Every structure is written in C-alpha cells, then in structure tokens.
Amino acid sequence: YLFIIRRIRSVPKNFLFFILSSYMSLPIY
C-alpha cells in the first residue's frame, strides 16, 4: 500500500516509466 502512495508521489519523476508500466500491464488485443 505504501509502495503505491510512494509511486504516485514519484509520478512526476518517473512519468514515462509509469506510463510504460501501465501500458505493458494492459492486455494487448
């Protein structure tokens, strides 16, 4: 849970990485 909050706070720093992770997590149709 803390990891998620910490990650959200680090969004500005790792914005591209966050987008890539979310995109990769989504199933490819």
C-alpha positions as CSV (number, residue, x, y, z in Angstrom):
1,Y,0.0,0.0,0.0
2,L,2.8,2.4,0.9
3,F,4.6,1.5,-2.3
4,I,1.6,2.7,-4.3
5,I,1.5,6.0,-2.5
6,R,5.2,6.4,-2.9
7,R,4.9,5.6,-6.5
8,I,2.1,8.1,-7.1
9,R,4.3,10.8,-5.4
10,S,7.1,9.8,-7.8
11,V,4.9,10.2,-10.8
12,P,6.4,13.5,-11.9
13,K,9.9,11.9,-11.7
14,N,9.1,8.7,-13.4
15,F,6.2,9.7,-15.6
16,L,7.4,7.9,-18.7
17,F,8.2,4.8,-16.7
18,F,4.7,4.9,-15.1
19,I,3.0,5.1,-18.5
20,L,5.1,2.3,-19.9
21,S,4.3,0.1,-16.9
22,S,0.5,0.8,-17.2
23,Y,0.6,0.2,-20.9
24,M,2.5,-3.1,-20.6
25,S,0.2,-4.2,-17.8
26,L,-2.8,-3.8,-20.1
27,P,-3.6,-6.8,-22.3
28,I,-2.7,-6.5,-25.9
29,Y,-5.7,-7.1,-28.2
